[in-house]
Amino acid sequence: MRTAMPILLFIFQIGAIVYARFVPTRYFCWAPFDIQTDYVATSVVNGHELTAGEFRQRYRRSKRGFDNRSPQHVIDMLQQVEAKRAALGDKATVTMKYRVNGQELREWHWPPSGQQR
């Protein structure tokens, strides 16, 4: 048993690293800070565009920022808030423009296409 547990842990770690190389979130990667994401986000809630302070209060992130992880981490945070708030009746649209490692500009939108509220 003393040998089996470290071997099983090691096998799990190897499997998690291999898995992380093929998904956008990369939560289990040993080197999670290998992607640099620079982003600017805007949010319109019930017809009102959020100020920088309102945005920070709602999402616990700044409207403009830098994250040294995958952009999916920021997207996951924004989606999580909006999924909860939608259940309370909020109608929100979020747009996040971002660059990964200084490459081409990309955009992400909430709600996803085809789910406009």
C-alpha positions as a printed NumPy array, in Angstrom:
array([[  0.   ,   0.   ,   0.   ],
       [  2.911,   2.364,   0.736],
       [  4.096,   1.975,  -2.837],
       [  0.698,   1.818,  -4.517],
       [ -0.523,   5.261,  -3.344],
       [  2.452,   7.269,  -4.712],
       [  2.277,   5.335,  -7.972],
       [ -1.474,   5.995,  -8.322],
       [ -0.935,   9.693,  -7.504],
       [  1.807,   9.926, -10.098],
       [ -0.369,   8.227, -12.735],
       [ -3.22 ,  10.651, -11.92 ],
       [ -0.884,  13.63 , -12.323],
       [  0.38 ,  12.408, -15.681],
       [ -3.198,  11.822, -16.858],
       [ -4.286,  15.288, -15.684],
       [ -1.383,  16.955, -17.483],
       [ -2.132,  15.113, -20.731],
       [ -5.833,  16.015, -20.39 ],
       [ -4.993,  19.69 , -19.728],
       [ -3.053,  19.963, -22.972],
       [ -6.249,  19.332, -24.979],
       [ -8.82 ,  21.543, -23.197],
       [ -9.034,  25.363, -22.979],
       [ -9.207,  25.679, -19.167],
       [ -5.939,  23.917, -18.281],
       [ -6.752,  23.721, -14.566],
       [ -4.513,  20.677, -14.022],
       [ -1.476,  21.823, -15.951],
       [  1.818,  21.848, -14.036],
       [  2.755,  25.135, -15.705],
       [ -0.539,  27.083, -15.555],
       [  1.082,  30.46 , -16.232],
       [  2.269,  29.717, -19.75 ],
       [ -0.537,  31.748, -21.356],
       [ -0.867,  35.515, -20.938],
       [ -4.335,  36.981, -21.524],
       [ -4.917,  40.724, -21.905],
       [ -8.633,  41.59 , -21.945],
       [-11.218,  44.383, -22.005],
       [-14.809,  43.554, -21.088],
       [-18.086,  45.46 , -21.218],
       [-21.398,  44.487, -19.703],
       [-24.907,  45.802, -20.257],
       [-27.381,  44.735, -17.57 ],
       [-31.082,  45.462, -18.065],
       [-30.192,  48.154, -20.605],
       [-27.558,  49.876, -18.434],
       [-23.847,  49.684, -19.306],
       [-21.905,  49.003, -16.139],
       [-19.302,  51.492, -14.97 ],
       [-15.868,  50.245, -13.942],
       [-16.951,  50.164, -10.286],
       [-20.226,  48.378, -11.022],
       [-18.392,  45.858, -13.193],
       [-15.886,  45.144, -10.411],
       [-18.69 ,  44.731,  -7.884],
       [-20.665,  42.34 , -10.11 ],
       [-17.808,  40.178, -11.4  ],
       [-15.038,  40.778,  -8.822],
       [-12.706,  41.613, -11.718],
       [-11.768,  44.836, -13.419],
       [-13.183,  45.718, -16.846],
       [ -9.666,  45.883, -18.259],
       [ -7.078,  43.487, -17.053],
       [ -4.384,  40.96 , -17.49 ],
       [ -4.569,  37.327, -16.434],
       [ -1.619,  34.986, -16.588],
       [ -3.797,  31.964, -17.287],
       [ -5.965,  30.738, -20.118],
       [ -8.686,  33.176, -21.266],
       [-11.142,  30.421, -20.401],
       [-10.535,  31.162, -16.706],
       [-11.861,  34.713, -17.104],
       [-14.701,  33.502, -19.335],
       [-15.656,  30.878, -16.734],
       [-15.858,  33.575, -14.042],
       [-18.067,  35.826, -16.172],
       [-20.309,  32.925, -17.225],
       [-20.725,  31.752, -13.653],
       [-21.966,  35.162, -12.523],
       [-24.34 ,  35.523, -15.466],
       [-25.779,  32.026, -15.06 ],
       [-26.641,  32.828, -11.43 ],
       [-27.972,  36.313, -12.199],
       [-30.111,  35.077, -15.096],
       [-32.035,  32.934, -12.628],
       [-32.829,  36.153, -10.723],
       [-34.208,  37.805, -13.86 ],
       [-31.234,  39.919, -14.951],
       [-30.866,  40.351, -18.697],
       [-27.226,  40.904, -19.468],
       [-24.916,  40.958, -22.446],
       [-21.189,  40.718, -21.933],
       [-18.472,  41.243, -24.518],
       [-14.871,  40.423, -23.786],
       [-12.137,  41.296, -26.269],
       [ -8.859,  39.61 , -25.516],
       [ -5.416,  38.706, -26.804],
       [ -3.545,  35.562, -25.902],
       [  0.243,  35.983, -25.765],
       [ -0.031,  39.189, -27.833],
       [ -1.57 ,  37.39 , -30.815],
       [ -4.684,  38.364, -32.803],
       [ -7.651,  39.982, -31.064],
       [-10.488,  37.59 , -30.206],
       [-14.002,  38.159, -28.852],
       [-16.286,  36.282, -26.516],
       [-19.985,  37.102, -25.998],
       [-22.617,  36.3  , -23.397],
       [-25.207,  35.001, -23.945],
       [-23.857,  32.524, -26.492],
       [-25.218,  32.805, -30.036],
       [-28.74 ,  31.501, -30.311],
       [-29.521,  32.121, -26.636],
       [-30.402,  35.813, -26.777],
       [-32.778,  36.837, -24.027]])
